[in-house]
Amino acid sequence: MPMAKLIISYMTWKQAIMNWRALPPEEKRRRRWARIPLNVAESMAFEGEPVNIAMLQAEHDQRTPLATSKPRSAS
């Protein structure tokens, strides 16, 4: 029986932007919120600080996203 081939397709940056813009606002908020621990870890690692991603994730999980009353402005 032949092995299944793993096919990885990469999006161009234009496709990624189009896909992001097509997402509903709630999904964009959810993804931004979920990415915070990794963003902090990357920033700390860049500065040469010791980083414990599990600790950052645990702290993040204890918090809830802030509700915003107005949409983010485009810059």
Phi, psi and omega in degrees: 000128181289148178284146177289139179273139175272118181250120179248122176247131180259142176273150171283167179297328178292319178295320180298318179295316180298318178296318179298314181295333181281345181290147174293152182306322181295321179291323176298315178298316181299315181293319177299314181298317182293335184276348185305310181302319179292321177299316179295315180299317179296320179295316179296318180296321179299324180277359178081015179276144174295140184226135177240099184297327179296320178294316179299317180295320179297317177297317181295321181295338180280349183254161176243150180297145176285139176277134178252138181270342178231149181290156178293141179278145177281137179242000000 
